[in-house]
Amino acid sequence: MTIREFKMPDVGEGLTEAEILKWYVQPGDTVTDGQVVCEVETAKAAVELPIPFDGVVHALLFEEGTTVDVGQVIISVRTEAGAGAEAPAQEAAPAAAAAPAAPAVAAEAEEPAAAARQPVLVGYGVSTASTKRRPRKAVAGAPAQNGTAPAAAPAAPAVPAAAPVLPAVPAQPSGERPLAKPPVRKLAKDLGIDLASVVPTGDGGVVTREDVHAAAAAAIAPQAVPAAAPAAAPVAAPAVQAAEVPASARETRIPVKGVRKVTAQAMVGSAFTAPHVTEFITLDVTRTMKLVQELKDDPDLAGLRINPLLLIAKAVLVAIRRNPDVNASWDEAAQEIVLKHYVNLGIAAATPRGLIVPNIKDAHAKTLGELSTSLSELVATARDGKTSPADMQNGTITITNVGVFGVDTGTPILNPGESAILAVGAIKLQPWVHKGKVKPRQVTTLALSFDHRLIDGELGSRFLADIAAVLEHPRRLITWS
């Protein structure tokens, strides 16, 4: 009998750490080669890690919620003597085999107020609809170690300093671990709520965020804190609500890590590296909205997802074809502008873990139907939690649809390495001069931020004007193609 160790692998490209979200096994469980043993959150995605050998779990070296450096041993396994002798003890699971878990994606948001209450794939709505998981027992503490494994499992990180710690309700005597998504588990942990004591209302017995809030409100009622459960957290905002904090509290500290940490670093780097210029244009998209409805009713497009974002994406691609120099990147080391003869079109997505920008590879070569399919696959990938680091790399130009939140537009920051980003505002019925008369028309505002090292004012203006021209007269999707 020997002890083999499994170290935290680099499941992305150059990642240095990952947080253990949950364990699927506990000491004494039998595991087989390729079996998923835990889920971790990296700076880019949530990933399930398969173990690369057979055996019996000897110890879990870190508790859920702990951030672990790449290369640290996270689990030790007892194996038969000589088993897998050819493989090194520290072998890592390949990223390609990992299947991440993330929030489910639902239909496109219909009204801004509703969209602001849910995590949103910008341009599509994202719901927190629960997914069924197999029941699992609570992870027991790591047993005493022998000479070949670390001596003890580190303690889980403490709740943020100013976060209120509520009295925990005694756990129900159930042997099964409550079903809940990682953000809900973290919320319960921060509030001091035992998930086993929470009455689940989600599909399949899953504990929801609202269930945790209800339990928290009940727990703090004796302390004269309002008992009403607060509204759901806004998109990409920290999961801490005003009603969760005692009236006397003046501050709440929230650790910045994972996707949110890397996004913050990238945005600061982009804002202070690439000289941003933002231009705006307000336009009448009534004809585009009519075309959307006509395409929905077209039997040749039956089964495809047709929405304004699809035609906006196609308009961007047509405008790039007319202004190819906008599709470029800046090579600082070589002091060169790199013109791209392909378009990897990014779609900004706000999720509970933070902002991500997956992109559609070679979007320039796709027909309208193929582009629709690719957008739908992007949604399905997010639903299944399989947005891999590769899906978010090598983008050239991005679209961010801030209009789903009901705002007119914004001044977006470039995704690092890209030349431009288009913000699409809310499409609203407004008075507009049409054929010499003031009439109600569907109007929106576009904002284009671009890297002024790559794109001068003239080129940027032509590019934005071409996008607007296509959306004002969508027949140009054909005549300009």
C-alpha positions, -999 to +999 in steps of 0.1 A: +000+000+000+014+034-010+002+070-007-001+089-039-006+127-040-026+147-065-015+183-069-035+213-080-030+215-118-028+245-140-062+241-157-058+272-177-028+289-193-003+303-167-028+303-138-012+304-104-040+295-080-076+282-077-102+280-050-117+247-040-155+252-044-166+217-033-154+181-028-172+152-044-154+126-023-144+122+013-118+101+032-125+064+027-142+067-007-129+046-035-119+066-066-110+055-101-088+070-128-107+099-144-133+103-117-141+139-108-131+145-072-136+182-067-147+215-084-124+245-083-127+281-095-098+295-114-094+331-125-113+322-157-138+295-150-152+268-127-136+235-134-142+199-122-109+180-116-106+143-124-080+123-105-055+104-127-052+071-107-072+045-087-073+041-050-090+050-017-091+086-005-067+090+024-070+127+031-084+159+017-057+185+024-078+216+020-113+225+030-139+240+007-134+278+002-096+276+004-075+291-023-047+268-032-015+275-053-010+255-084+014+226-075+002+221-039-011+187-030-049+188-025-057+151-020-038+120-011-050+085-021-040+050-009-031+028-038-021-008-042+017-013-039+033-007-073+001+006-089+009+032-115+046+032-107+054+046-141+034+078-134+048+105-112+029+111-079+023+147-088+006+142-122-020+168-131-054+164-147-056+179-182-077+209-185-095+195-216-110+167-194-125+191-170-161+199-171-169+232-153-201+240-135-217+274-138-251+291-138-278+280-162-288+302-192-324+309-200-343+330-225-334+366-235-344+392-209-376+409-219-376+438-195-346+457-180-359+456-144-361+418-145-327+415-162-311+436-134-322+410-109-304+381-125-270+373-138-270+380-175-251+369-205-251+403-220-274+401-250-291+370-235-307+365-201-292+341-176-313+326-149-302+310-117-324+280-124-310+251-105-295+220-120-298+186-103-268+171-087-263+138-071-267+139-033-234+139-015-225+135+022-207+164+040-170+163+037-154+151+069-123+167+083-090+153+071-077+124+092-043+123+108-015+120+083+013+095+081+048+102+071+041+105+034+013+131+035+011+166+050+003+167+087-030+185+087-056+202+066-055+240+067-085+258+081-110+274+058-107+311+053-125+333+078-156+352+070-147+388+059-140+410+088-171+432+087-195+406+075-222+397+101-220+363+116-255+351+124-264+324+149-264+291+130-295+270+132-287+234+143-283+211+113-309+185+106-298+149+113-295+141+076-266+121+062-269+138+028-252+171+020-277+198+010-278+206-027-268+242-036-247+261-061-213+275-051-224+311-048-253+300-026-229+280-004-206+310-001-235+332+008-247+308+035-211+305+049-207+343+050-240+346+069-233+318+093-263+297+080-261+259+081-274+248+047-288+216+063-312+238+083-325+256+052-358+245+036-351+242-002-376+255-027-356+250-059-362+222-084-350+188-072-346+200-036-319+226-044-313+254-019-316+288-036-303+322-027-338+333-016-339+303+007-307+313+024-320+349+028-352+336+044-332+315+068-310+345+076-339+368+082-355+342+106-322+339+124-317+376+130-354+384+138-347+382+175-320+408+171-345+434+157-331+433+122-358+435+095-370+400+087-379+405+051-357+387+026-338+412+004-341+413-034-318+392-055-283+406-061-278+426-092-256+412-120-219+409-113-224+426-079-211+411-046-235+387-030-241+410+001-273+428+006-282+457+028-307+436+048-280+411+056-260+437+075-270+450+110-281+486+111-250+495+131-226+482+105-209+509+085-188+488+062-187+453+047-155+438+032-157+413+003-126+394-008-118+400-045-107+368-061-112+344-090-128+359-122-135+392-106-099+397-095-085+389-129-111+411-146-103+440-124-065+436-131-072+433-169-095+464-170-069+485-151-042+473-175-063+480-205-075+514-194-039+526-187-022+509-216-045+513-246-054+550-252-092+548-253-115+569-275-153+565-273-177+578-299-215+577-299-243+575-324-281+575-319-301+558-346-335+546-357-336+508-357-373+504-364-366+486-397-342+462-380-367+453-353-393+446-381-368+424-398-362+405-366-399+396-365-400+387-401-370+364-397-387+348-367-416+339-389-395+327-418-399+289-421-364+286-436-350+298-402-373+276-380-355+264-350-329+292-350-327+319-323-334+352-340-331+384-319-317+419-322-282+408-310-279+385-340-285+414-365-262+437-345-235+411-347-240+407-384-239+445-389-205+446-370-191+419-393-203+438-424-187+470-411-155+452-404-154+439-440-158+475-452-132+488-427-107+459-423-081+480-406-102+482-374-097+444-369-061+445-355-040+443-324-009+461-310+023+441-306+042+462-280+074+440-281+077+442-318+062+477-321+039+464-349+003+466-358-010+431-365-039+431-389-063+401-384-078+385-414-104+367-393-129+379-367-133+362-334-164+381-322-166+385-284-199+387-265-195+401-230-212+381-203-218+392-167-221+362-144-221+357-106-184+349-109-176+381-128-173+393-163-162+370-191-160+375-228-163+342-248-159+347-285-173+331-317-143+319-337-142+329-373-175+347-371-167+366-403-171+333-423-205+325-410-239+329-426-268+344-406-280+310-397-246+298-387-240+329-366-274+323-349-263+287-342-230+299-328-247+324-305-270+297-293-241+273-286-224+301-267-255+303-245-256+265-241-219+265-231-226+290-204-256+270-192-235+239-189-206+258-173-182+248-201-169+282-211-133+272-212-102+295-212-098+288-249-133+301-255-123+334-241-089+338-258-079+355-291-109+377-295-106+406-319-137+428-313-164+426-287-201+435-283-215+443-249-253+447-247-258+470-218-293+477-231-307+447-213-303+466-181-324+495-194-296+520-198-290+541-229-253+532-234-219+534-217-182+540-223-169+504-223-133+495-216-115+474-242-111+437-236-072+434-234-056+427-267-086+438-288-090+468-310-126+479-302-157+472-282-193+482-291-218+490-264-254+486-274-280+506-255-316+499-248-340+500-277-368+523-268-399+538-285-390+575-289-402+605-309-381+607-341-383+628-373-391+602-400-399+614-436-404+650-423-428+642-395-423+634-358-433+598-353-427+571-326-398+550-337-375+523-322-343+542-312-311+531-296-276+546-289-243+528-298-210+536-282-177+525-297-145+525-277-113+518-296-076+518-292-063+550-307-029+535-314-047+512-340-077+532-350-076+570-357-107+591-354-116+589-391-115+551-392-133+547-359-160+571-371-165+554-404-167+520-387-193+532-362-213+550-390-213+518-411-227+498-382-255+523-377-262+525-414-268+487-416-291+488-386-310+518-400-314+501-434-309+463-428-311+456-466-275+466-465-268+433-449-272+420-485-261+450-506-229+456-486-219+419-482 
